[in-house]
Amino acid sequence: MSVRLVVTLTAAPGKGTDFAQVFKNRCVEVMKEPGCEQFEVFQSVIDPDKLALLELWADQAALDEHAKLNATRAPIPAGLRVGMGEREDYAYNRTR
């Protein structure tokens, strides 16, 4: 069963666009991983320092492999974000 992640990220004040650009590059990289069906970041039009990362993985095993690989990636440059973000995991059952 597919797994959907919704991650809310907060950029440092005034750094939303820079943070989104760094994440854009990360999205391109992650989309190449086996089982990754979506990995996109969206920037709020109301608060540009608030971003949402939407991930969709074919199954839990693909997400687990992503987590292992993600642990080896270079961190997001210091000063671009506040906190670690809030993550929600969903079993992906489309309701429409």
C-alpha positions as CSV (number, residue, x, y, z in Angstrom):
1,M,0.0,0.0,0.0
2,S,1.3,3.5,-0.9
3,V,2.4,5.8,1.9
4,R,1.7,9.6,1.7
5,L,3.8,12.0,3.8
6,V,2.9,15.6,4.4
7,V,5.7,17.6,6.0
8,T,5.3,21.2,7.0
9,L,8.6,23.1,7.0
10,T,9.3,26.6,8.2
11,A,12.1,28.6,6.7
12,A,14.1,31.2,8.7
13,P,12.4,34.6,8.4
14,G,12.9,35.9,4.9
15,K,14.6,32.7,3.6
16,G,11.5,30.9,2.2
17,T,12.6,31.3,-1.4
18,D,16.2,30.3,-0.8
19,F,14.9,27.3,1.2
20,A,12.5,26.3,-1.6
21,Q,15.3,26.5,-4.2
22,V,17.5,24.2,-2.1
23,F,14.6,21.8,-1.7
24,K,13.9,21.9,-5.5
25,N,17.3,20.4,-6.1
26,R,16.7,17.7,-3.4
27,C,13.3,16.9,-5.1
28,V,15.0,16.2,-8.4
29,E,17.5,13.9,-6.7
30,V,14.9,12.0,-4.6
31,M,12.5,11.4,-7.5
32,K,15.1,9.1,-9.0
33,E,14.8,6.7,-6.0
34,P,13.0,3.4,-6.5
35,G,9.4,3.6,-5.3
36,C,9.3,7.4,-5.2
37,E,6.1,8.5,-6.9
38,Q,6.1,12.2,-5.7
39,F,8.5,14.4,-3.8
40,E,7.6,18.0,-4.3
41,V,7.8,21.1,-2.2
42,F,5.2,23.9,-2.3
43,Q,5.7,27.4,-1.0
44,S,2.8,29.2,0.6
45,V,1.5,32.3,-1.2
46,I,0.3,33.8,2.1
47,D,3.5,33.1,4.1
48,P,6.5,32.5,1.8
49,D,8.5,31.2,4.8
50,K,6.1,28.3,5.2
51,L,6.5,25.2,2.9
52,A,4.8,21.9,2.4
53,L,6.7,18.8,1.3
54,L,4.4,16.2,-0.3
55,E,5.9,12.7,-0.6
56,L,4.3,9.6,-2.1
57,W,6.0,6.2,-1.8
58,A,5.0,3.0,-3.5
59,D,5.1,1.2,-0.1
60,Q,6.7,1.3,3.3
61,A,9.8,-0.6,2.2
62,A,10.5,2.2,-0.4
63,L,10.1,4.8,2.3
64,D,12.4,2.9,4.6
65,E,15.1,2.7,2.0
66,H,14.7,6.5,1.4
67,A,15.2,7.1,5.1
68,K,18.5,5.2,5.0
69,L,19.7,7.1,1.9
70,N,18.5,10.4,3.3
71,A,20.7,9.9,6.4
72,T,23.7,10.0,4.1
73,R,22.8,13.2,2.3
74,A,24.4,16.6,3.1
75,P,22.1,18.6,5.5
76,I,20.2,21.6,4.4
77,P,22.6,24.6,4.7
78,A,22.5,26.2,8.1
79,G,20.3,29.3,8.6
80,L,17.7,28.4,6.0
81,R,15.2,26.6,8.2
82,V,13.6,26.7,11.7
83,G,13.2,23.4,13.5
84,M,12.8,20.0,11.8
85,G,9.3,20.3,10.5
86,E,6.1,18.4,11.3
87,R,5.5,15.1,9.5
88,E,2.2,13.2,9.1
89,D,2.1,9.8,7.5
90,Y,-1.0,8.5,5.7
91,A,-2.0,5.2,4.2
92,Y,-2.7,6.3,0.6
93,N,-6.3,5.5,-0.1
94,R,-7.7,8.0,-2.7
95,T,-11.3,8.9,-1.7
96,R,-12.4,10.4,-5.0
